[in-house]
Amino acid sequence: MDAEPLTRPSPDPRFPVPPPEGILNKIFLNDHGVRGIWRLLIYATLVAALGFCALMVVQFTVSPGRDIFSIGYWFPHEMLSFVVVFGAALVMAQIEKRSPGEYGLPLTAAFGKLFWQGCLIGLAEVSALIGLNAASGAYSFGDVALHGKEVLRWGLTWAVLFVFVGLFEEFLFRGYTQYTLAESIGFWPSAIILSLLFGRVHLGNPGESWTGVAGVVMIGLVFAFALRRTGNLWLAVGWHASFDFGETFLYSVPDSGIVFQGHLSNATLHGPDWKTGGTAGPEASVFSFLVMGILAVVIHYLFPAKEPEPTQN
């Protein structure tokens, strides 16, 4: 398994790196090289430049006036968004002279055991959440909305799309940015800041609520905990993708405040918002916080903290 992408290792105390001299060097450099804040600014500039190019591609290939939450717009948008944030990190890896896998998505682990474990955890989470709502009389599956080949077509479409959603959002908030910011302020302070930003982005979704945003922030911290324990993002990517797949397609409920086309059934949520999550969907219900807390404990036991290696004298 690749090294845990948390912070860069400290220099050997027997051979300390001399501190940078001069005012400009002290502003831009530290004992490890260019300070993290400047590297993040370079990364943000690369993302903005590549993102502009990707936006032009989407505008030229997608019909004008198409709903941004339609599958025809959202699919290329999410796919190119991941290409942008990961492509910028590949450039930074060359600048920083390190393997891109250190930022959280090592290719040697791509779609391997951790990813499929994450898929199982995500499906278990959303199934438990819907099950609690159904048991309390707050969820009804309804009539089947898709038949024949349409079930397979939409199921595969949503499965592939949500893998890209998981890749994009996890790498954006817990990939290069988490790795680099953690070097300056520590793992958990950076995870808290980025999880708050993760929630803030979701607040722009139609139908989203403050309770739903709180749930997004909490799951962001749980994903950060999974990163800390597993050493990479593949568990969180599979988890993120399968949970969204379960909400949108399998159980046909709002996903972060959005009801998408191509859902399996005409499901309904009924009851108080604290139970159903209201327009934000079940992820904003009280059951969601309970299930996330339980899963954080599960991660603690499934992936124990590694003992620090003894230092050599």
C-alpha positions as CSV (number, residue, x, y, z in Angstrom):
1,M,0.0,0.0,0.0
2,D,1.2,3.5,-0.8
3,A,2.4,5.8,2.0
4,E,-0.4,7.5,3.9
5,P,-1.0,10.9,2.2
6,L,-1.2,13.0,5.4
7,T,1.8,15.2,5.7
8,R,5.3,15.0,4.3
9,P,7.8,13.1,6.5
10,S,9.9,15.2,8.8
11,P,13.5,15.5,7.9
12,D,16.0,13.2,9.6
13,P,16.9,15.0,12.9
14,R,20.5,13.8,12.5
15,F,20.8,15.9,9.3
16,P,18.6,19.0,9.9
17,V,17.7,21.1,6.8
18,P,18.9,24.6,7.3
19,P,16.1,27.2,7.5
20,P,15.7,29.5,4.5
21,E,17.6,32.8,4.7
22,G,16.4,36.2,3.5
23,I,12.9,37.8,3.8
24,L,11.6,36.5,0.4
25,N,12.8,33.0,1.1
26,K,11.2,33.0,4.5
27,I,7.9,34.1,2.9
28,F,7.8,31.6,0.1
29,L,9.9,28.7,1.5
30,N,10.1,26.5,4.6
31,D,12.3,23.5,5.6
32,H,10.4,21.3,3.0
33,G,10.6,23.7,0.1
34,V,7.7,26.0,-1.2
35,R,5.2,26.7,1.5
36,G,1.9,24.9,1.3
37,I,-0.2,28.0,0.9
38,W,1.7,29.0,-2.3
39,R,1.4,25.5,-3.7
40,L,-2.4,25.6,-3.1
41,L,-2.6,28.9,-4.9
42,I,-0.7,27.4,-7.9
43,Y,-3.0,24.4,-7.8
44,A,-6.1,26.6,-7.7
45,T,-4.8,28.6,-10.7
46,L,-4.2,25.4,-12.6
47,V,-7.7,24.2,-11.7
48,A,-9.2,27.5,-12.8
49,A,-7.4,27.4,-16.2
50,L,-8.2,23.8,-16.9
51,G,-11.8,24.3,-15.7
52,F,-12.3,27.2,-18.1
53,C,-11.2,24.9,-21.0
54,A,-13.5,22.1,-19.7
55,L,-16.4,24.5,-19.5
56,M,-15.9,25.5,-23.1
57,V,-15.9,21.8,-24.1
58,V,-19.2,21.3,-22.2
59,Q,-20.8,24.4,-23.8
60,F,-19.8,23.3,-27.3
61,T,-21.0,19.7,-26.8
62,V,-24.2,20.1,-24.8
63,S,-27.4,21.5,-26.2
64,P,-28.0,25.1,-25.0
65,G,-30.6,25.6,-22.3
66,R,-30.3,22.1,-21.0
67,D,-31.0,21.7,-17.3
68,I,-27.7,21.5,-15.4
69,F,-29.1,18.6,-13.4
70,S,-30.1,16.6,-16.4
71,I,-28.1,13.5,-17.2
72,G,-27.0,15.0,-20.6
73,Y,-25.3,18.0,-18.8
74,W,-24.3,16.5,-15.5
75,F,-22.4,13.4,-16.9
76,P,-19.8,15.3,-19.0
77,H,-19.6,18.0,-16.3
78,E,-18.7,15.6,-13.5
79,M,-16.3,13.6,-15.7
80,L,-14.4,16.7,-16.9
81,S,-14.4,18.1,-13.4
82,F,-12.5,15.1,-12.1
83,V,-10.1,15.3,-15.1
84,V,-9.5,19.0,-14.2
85,V,-8.8,18.5,-10.5
86,F,-6.7,15.4,-11.0
87,G,-4.9,16.8,-14.0
88,A,-3.9,19.8,-12.0
89,A,-2.5,17.5,-9.3
90,L,-0.5,15.6,-11.9
91,V,1.2,18.9,-12.8
92,M,1.8,19.6,-9.1
93,A,3.3,16.2,-8.7
94,Q,5.9,17.0,-11.4
95,I,6.6,20.4,-9.8
96,E,6.9,18.8,-6.3
97,K,8.8,15.8,-7.6
98,R,6.6,13.1,-5.9
99,S,4.2,10.4,-7.0
100,P,0.6,11.5,-7.7
101,G,-0.6,8.6,-5.6
102,E,0.6,10.4,-2.5
103,Y,-2.4,12.8,-3.0
104,G,-4.9,10.0,-2.2
105,L,-5.6,8.1,-5.4
106,P,-2.7,5.6,-6.1
107,L,-3.2,3.8,-9.3
108,T,-2.0,0.6,-7.8
109,A,-5.1,0.5,-5.6
110,A,-7.6,1.8,-8.3
111,F,-10.9,0.0,-8.1
112,G,-9.4,-2.6,-5.8
113,K,-10.4,-4.1,-2.5
114,L,-10.9,-0.8,-0.7
115,F,-13.1,0.6,-3.4
116,W,-15.5,-2.4,-3.3
117,Q,-15.5,-2.4,0.5
118,G,-16.5,1.3,0.2
119,C,-19.3,0.3,-2.2
120,L,-20.7,-2.2,0.3
121,I,-20.5,0.3,3.2
122,G,-22.3,2.9,1.1
123,L,-25.1,0.5,0.1
124,A,-25.4,-0.6,3.7
125,E,-25.6,2.9,4.9
126,V,-28.3,4.0,2.5
127,S,-30.2,0.7,3.0
128,A,-30.2,1.1,6.8
129,L,-31.3,4.8,6.4
130,I,-34.2,3.9,4.1
131,G,-35.0,0.9,6.3
132,L,-35.3,3.0,9.4
133,N,-37.6,5.5,7.5
134,A,-39.7,2.6,6.2
135,A,-40.0,1.0,9.6
136,S,-41.2,4.3,11.1
137,G,-43.8,4.7,8.3
138,A,-41.9,7.6,6.5
139,Y,-40.9,5.8,3.3
140,S,-42.9,4.0,0.6
141,F,-41.2,2.3,-2.4
142,G,-44.2,3.0,-4.7
143,D,-44.8,1.7,-8.2
144,V,-41.9,0.6,-10.4
145,A,-41.1,3.4,-12.8
146,L,-38.7,1.6,-15.2
147,H,-39.2,-1.6,-17.0
148,G,-37.1,-4.0,-19.2
149,K,-33.9,-2.6,-20.7
150,E,-34.6,0.8,-19.1
151,V,-33.7,-0.6,-15.7
152,L,-30.3,-1.8,-16.9
153,R,-29.6,1.4,-19.0
154,W,-30.4,3.8,-16.2
155,G,-28.8,1.6,-13.5
156,L,-25.5,1.5,-15.4
157,T,-25.7,5.1,-16.3
158,W,-26.1,6.2,-12.7
159,A,-23.5,3.7,-11.4
160,V,-20.8,5.1,-13.8
161,L,-21.8,8.7,-13.2
162,F,-21.7,8.4,-9.4
163,V,-18.2,6.9,-9.6
164,F,-17.1,10.1,-11.3
165,V,-19.0,12.2,-8.7
166,G,-17.2,10.3,-6.0
167,L,-13.8,10.7,-7.7
168,F,-14.3,14.4,-8.3
169,E,-15.7,15.4,-4.9
170,E,-13.4,13.2,-2.8
171,F,-10.3,14.3,-4.7
172,L,-11.3,18.0,-4.6
173,F,-12.0,18.1,-0.9
174,R,-9.8,15.3,0.4
175,G,-7.1,14.8,-2.2
176,Y,-4.4,17.4,-3.1
177,T,-6.0,20.1,-1.0
178,Q,-6.2,17.9,2.1
179,Y,-2.6,16.6,1.6
180,T,-1.1,20.1,1.1
181,L,-3.1,22.0,3.7
182,A,-2.4,19.3,6.3
183,E,1.3,19.9,5.9
184,S,0.7,23.5,7.2
185,I,-2.0,23.2,9.8
186,G,-2.3,19.5,10.6
187,F,-4.6,16.7,9.3
188,W,-7.8,17.4,11.4
189,P,-7.8,21.2,11.2
190,S,-7.6,20.9,7.4
191,A,-10.2,18.2,7.3
192,I,-12.6,20.3,9.3
193,I,-12.1,23.4,7.1
194,L,-12.5,21.3,3.9
195,S,-15.6,19.5,5.2
196,L,-17.2,22.8,6.0
197,L,-16.5,23.9,2.4
198,F,-17.9,20.6,1.2
199,G,-21.1,21.4,3.0
200,R,-21.2,25.0,1.8
201,V,-21.0,23.9,-1.9
202,H,-24.0,21.6,-1.4
203,L,-26.1,24.5,0.0
204,G,-26.5,25.7,-3.5
205,N,-28.5,22.7,-4.5
206,P,-32.3,23.2,-5.0
207,G,-34.1,21.6,-2.0
208,E,-31.1,21.4,0.2
209,S,-31.5,22.4,3.8
210,W,-29.2,23.4,6.7
211,T,-29.8,20.0,8.3
212,G,-28.7,18.4,5.0
213,V,-25.6,20.6,4.9
214,A,-24.8,19.5,8.5
215,G,-25.1,15.9,7.3
216,V,-22.7,16.6,4.4
217,V,-20.2,18.2,6.7
218,M,-20.4,15.1,9.0
219,I,-20.0,12.6,6.2
220,G,-17.0,14.7,5.0
221,L,-15.4,14.2,8.4
222,V,-16.2,10.5,8.3
223,F,-14.6,10.2,4.8
224,A,-11.5,12.1,6.2
225,F,-11.4,9.5,9.0
226,A,-11.5,6.7,6.4
227,L,-8.6,8.4,4.6
228,R,-6.6,8.7,7.8
229,R,-7.1,5.0,8.6
230,T,-6.8,3.5,5.1
231,G,-4.1,5.8,3.7
232,N,-5.9,6.7,0.5
233,L,-9.3,7.8,-0.9
234,W,-10.5,4.6,-2.7
235,L,-12.7,3.5,0.2
236,A,-14.4,6.9,0.4
237,V,-14.8,7.0,-3.4
238,G,-16.7,3.7,-3.5
239,W,-18.7,4.7,-0.4
240,H,-19.7,8.1,-1.8
241,A,-20.6,6.6,-5.2
242,S,-22.8,3.7,-3.9
243,F,-24.6,5.9,-1.4
244,D,-25.6,8.4,-4.1
245,F,-26.6,5.5,-6.4
246,G,-28.8,4.1,-3.6
247,E,-30.5,7.4,-3.0
248,T,-31.0,8.4,-6.6
249,F,-31.7,5.1,-8.4
250,L,-32.3,2.2,-6.1
251,Y,-34.5,3.9,-3.5
252,S,-35.6,6.8,-5.7
253,V,-35.4,9.6,-3.1
254,P,-33.9,13.1,-3.2
255,D,-30.1,13.2,-3.2
256,S,-28.8,16.4,-1.5
257,G,-32.0,18.2,-2.3
258,I,-32.3,17.0,-6.0
259,V,-34.7,14.5,-7.5
260,F,-33.2,13.1,-10.7
261,Q,-34.7,11.5,-13.7
262,G,-34.3,7.8,-14.4
263,H,-35.2,6.5,-10.9
264,L,-36.3,2.9,-10.3
265,S,-39.7,3.7,-8.6
266,N,-42.1,6.4,-7.7
267,A,-41.1,6.4,-4.1
268,T,-42.5,8.8,-1.5
269,L,-41.3,10.2,1.8
270,H,-44.1,11.2,4.3
271,G,-43.9,12.5,7.8
272,P,-42.0,15.2,9.7
273,D,-38.8,16.6,8.2
274,W,-36.7,15.5,11.2
275,K,-37.6,11.9,10.2
276,T,-37.6,12.1,6.4
277,G,-35.1,14.9,5.8
278,G,-37.7,16.9,4.0
279,T,-36.8,18.3,0.6
280,A,-33.1,17.5,1.2
281,G,-33.8,13.8,1.3
282,P,-33.1,11.1,3.9
283,E,-29.5,12.1,4.3
284,A,-30.8,15.1,6.3
285,S,-32.9,13.0,8.7
286,V,-32.1,12.2,12.3
287,F,-31.5,8.6,11.3
288,S,-28.7,9.7,9.0
289,F,-26.6,11.1,11.8
290,L,-27.2,8.0,13.8
291,V,-26.1,5.7,11.0
292,M,-23.0,7.9,10.2
293,G,-22.0,7.7,13.9
294,I,-22.2,3.9,13.8
295,L,-20.2,3.7,10.6
296,A,-17.5,5.8,12.0
297,V,-17.1,3.3,14.8
298,V,-17.1,0.5,12.2
299,I,-14.3,2.2,10.4
300,H,-12.4,2.5,13.6
301,Y,-12.5,-1.3,14.1
302,L,-12.2,-2.4,10.5
303,F,-9.1,-0.2,9.9
304,P,-7.1,0.1,13.2
305,A,-4.6,2.9,13.5
306,K,-1.1,1.9,12.5
307,E,1.5,1.8,15.2
308,P,4.3,4.2,14.6
309,E,7.5,2.6,13.4
310,P,10.3,2.6,16.0
311,T,13.1,5.1,15.2
312,Q,16.5,3.8,14.4
313,N,19.4,5.0,16.5
